[in-house]
Amino acid sequence: MAESKVGDICGSSASTTSDDHPEETLDLKPEDGDPESPEAQKDQDLKSVLVTSVLNLEELGVDLYRGTHHWVPRSQRLFGGQIIGQALVAAAKSVSDNLYAHSLHCYFVRAGDPKVPVLYQVDRIRDGRSFTVRSVRAIQHGQPILICQASFQMLQPSPLQHQFTMPVVPPPEDLLTVEELIRLYLSKPDLAEKYKLGLNKLLANEVPIEIKPVNPPVFYKVTASEPKNLFWVRARGYIGEGNMKLHCCVAAYVSDFALLGTALLPYPGYRAQFAASLDHAMWFHSTFRSDEWMLYECESPWAGGSRGLVQGRLWRRDGVLAASCSQEGVLRVKPVTRPSKL
Ligand SMILES: CC(=O)SCCNC(=O)CCNC(=O)[C@H](O)C(C)(C)COP(=O)(O)OP(=O)(O)OC[C@H]1O[C@@H](n2cnc3c(N)ncnc32)[C@H](O)[C@@H]1OP(=O)(O)O
């Protein structure tokens, strides 16, 4: 879980263009043609940092890769979404082009250390007729920090097809990004210095995701709300058509952002003293573009025993359910002490 306050700001509250059979390459290099041409350079400049850096693993040997870090939460633990996204990239590298990621299940077993890279060791568990399964260990200091199983399937259409209905919310064009909301808050003439400091720290975050909360909170007015949360999300920069495995990796990165914080919404009288994702499961239902706005619907059906369960659904703008996820996290809280009025 990302512990940044962005989660608090978001807290309160496909592919429409990709065809149904995107070519299945995981080519993370610039498009073909002259890499020095102005178009290729422009494309490279626009390319999302998620593609050029975060999800661009270095191959060290057969089924062994190394990933670098981009954005690290204030907790100085590696962002879980980055480790999941990189693990899925590593798993996908040994899977043929006609197979699509349809699910992954992960445990976060140790905190990630932002001072050293992460190694990804892939185990080719099975290559079946329709399904292929990979197991990935993300390793630092010789110990696993994440264990992940991912499954890929060839396209197999079926007459059995249903989904929930996408929530009705304002379109992203009618909403403000987190950065715009922060600037709005900072423009308040009577804003206390301590809030200015925190908000400017947030603005300095180089989170490679754009977020538009559907129900942004009244600034620092902490009121209890249902453990439900809606926001529009998309990767910053351009990723382009096809590359469906890559879009799944970006969606895996996005899906862990501000998710666990949903479980804290009914308890404004408490703040997280220690919060971290324990596991993360994800299912991919349809093609989508992670560099286009998608609605992220989050809810927490249960919390207890210093843990919280949260679930998320990523919707394409045309109402198609693109992906679902579930996560349990540790939530150790302490009461929020407010200055006495006396
Ligand atoms: C930033 C993100 O995106 S989080 C996503 C990634 N997820 C993670 O990083 C979690 C990785 N997993 C882990 O770190 C481990 O498996 C844990 C922490 C979940 C469990 O490991 P355990 O050895 O059982 O830890 P334990 O529960 O005893 O204590 C762990 C932490 O909780 C803290 N803690 C323990 N009890 C309490 C308490 N009552 N109140 C507050 N903090 C507490 C400890 O100080 C310790 O913090 P530290 O690791 O920063 O020193």
Ligand as a Chemical Component Dictionary entry (heavy atoms), coordinates in Angstrom:
data_LIG
# 
_chem_comp.id                   LIG 
_chem_comp.type                 NON-POLYMER 
_chem_comp.pdbx_formal_charge   0 
_chem_comp.three_letter_code    LIG 
# 
loop_
_chem_comp_atom.comp_id 
_chem_comp_atom.atom_id 
_chem_comp_atom.alt_atom_id 
_chem_comp_atom.type_symbol 
_chem_comp_atom.charge 
_chem_comp_atom.model_Cartn_x 
_chem_comp_atom.model_Cartn_y 
_chem_comp_atom.model_Cartn_z 
_chem_comp_atom.pdbx_ordinal 
LIG C1  C1  C 0 4.707  0.859   1.067  1  
LIG C2  C2  C 0 3.859  -0.225  0.520  2  
LIG O1  O1  O 0 3.397  -0.250  -0.598 3  
LIG S1  S1  S 0 3.505  -1.521  1.570  4  
LIG C3  C3  C 0 3.539  -2.744  0.358  5  
LIG C4  C4  C 0 4.471  -3.716  0.538  6  
LIG N1  N1  N 0 4.208  -4.509  1.741  7  
LIG C5  C5  C 0 5.177  -4.632  2.666  8  
LIG O2  O2  O 0 6.203  -3.984  2.573  9  
LIG C6  C6  C 0 4.937  -5.605  3.782  10 
LIG C7  C7  C 0 6.072  -6.653  3.730  11 
LIG N2  N2  N 0 5.922  -7.576  4.856  12 
LIG C8  C8  C 0 6.480  -7.281  6.057  13 
LIG O3  O3  O 0 7.129  -6.255  6.254  14 
LIG C9  C9  C 0 6.255  -8.302  7.139  15 
LIG O4  O4  O 0 5.746  -9.496  6.613  16 
LIG C10 C10 C 0 5.243  -7.759  8.200  17 
LIG C11 C11 C 0 5.770  -6.458  8.810  18 
LIG C12 C12 C 0 3.913  -7.479  7.531  19 
LIG C13 C13 C 0 5.069  -8.803  9.282  20 
LIG O5  O5  O 0 6.356  -9.172  9.726  21 
LIG P1  P1  P 0 6.603  -9.454  11.289 22 
LIG O6  O6  O 0 8.021  -9.824  11.509 23 
LIG O7  O7  O 0 5.555  -10.383 11.805 24 
LIG O8  O8  O 0 6.421  -8.005  11.853 25 
LIG P2  P2  P 0 5.708  -7.461  13.179 26 
LIG O9  O9  O 0 4.252  -7.500  12.948 27 
LIG O10 O10 O 0 6.227  -8.164  14.368 28 
LIG O11 O11 O 0 6.229  -5.951  13.212 29 
LIG C14 C14 C 0 6.433  -5.359  11.961 30 
LIG C15 C15 C 0 6.407  -3.917  12.088 31 
LIG O12 O12 O 0 5.259  -3.494  12.802 32 
LIG C16 C16 C 0 5.665  -2.664  13.873 33 
LIG N3  N3  N 0 4.755  -2.929  14.956 34 
LIG C17 C17 C 0 4.618  -4.079  15.634 35 
LIG N4  N4  N 0 3.618  -3.944  16.551 36 
LIG C18 C18 C 0 3.145  -2.679  16.406 37 
LIG C19 C19 C 0 2.136  -1.907  17.056 38 
LIG N5  N5  N 0 1.397  -2.425  18.064 39 
LIG N6  N6  N 0 1.926  -0.638  16.642 40 
LIG C20 C20 C 0 2.652  -0.130  15.643 41 
LIG N7  N7  N 0 3.634  -0.786  15.000 42 
LIG C21 C21 C 0 3.870  -2.037  15.390 43 
LIG C22 C22 C 0 7.081  -3.081  14.210 44 
LIG O13 O13 O 0 7.781  -1.998  14.762 45 
LIG C23 C23 C 0 7.612  -3.405  12.852 46 
LIG O14 O14 O 0 7.972  -2.198  12.187 47 
LIG P3  P3  P 0 9.342  -2.144  11.400 48 
LIG O15 O15 O 0 9.382  -3.380  10.561 49 
LIG O16 O16 O 0 9.244  -0.886  10.566 50 
LIG O17 O17 O 0 10.381 -2.086  12.450 51 
# 
loop_
_chem_comp_bond.comp_id 
_chem_comp_bond.atom_id_1 
_chem_comp_bond.atom_id_2 
_chem_comp_bond.value_order 
_chem_comp_bond.pdbx_ordinal 
LIG C1  C2  SING 1  
LIG C2  O1  DOUB 2  
LIG C2  S1  SING 3  
LIG S1  C3  SING 4  
LIG C3  C4  SING 5  
LIG C4  N1  SING 6  
LIG N1  C5  SING 7  
LIG C5  O2  DOUB 8  
LIG C5  C6  SING 9  
LIG C6  C7  SING 10 
LIG C7  N2  SING 11 
LIG N2  C8  SING 12 
LIG C8  O3  DOUB 13 
LIG C8  C9  SING 14 
LIG C9  O4  SING 15 
LIG C9  C10 SING 16 
LIG C10 C11 SING 17 
LIG C10 C12 SING 18 
LIG C10 C13 SING 19 
LIG C13 O5  SING 20 
LIG O5  P1  SING 21 
LIG P1  O6  DOUB 22 
LIG P1  O7  SING 23 
LIG P1  O8  SING 24 
LIG O8  P2  SING 25 
LIG P2  O9  DOUB 26 
LIG P2  O10 SING 27 
LIG P2  O11 SING 28 
LIG O11 C14 SING 29 
LIG C14 C15 SING 30 
LIG C15 O12 SING 31 
LIG C15 C23 SING 32 
LIG O12 C16 SING 33 
LIG C16 N3  SING 34 
LIG C16 C22 SING 35 
LIG N3  C17 SING 36 
LIG N3  C21 SING 37 
LIG C17 N4  DOUB 38 
LIG N4  C18 SING 39 
LIG C18 C19 SING 40 
LIG C18 C21 DOUB 41 
LIG C19 N5  SING 42 
LIG C19 N6  DOUB 43 
LIG N6  C20 SING 44 
LIG C20 N7  DOUB 45 
LIG N7  C21 SING 46 
LIG C22 O13 SING 47 
LIG C22 C23 SING 48 
LIG C23 O14 SING 49 
LIG O14 P3  SING 50 
LIG P3  O15 DOUB 51 
LIG P3  O16 SING 52 
LIG P3  O17 SING 53 
# 
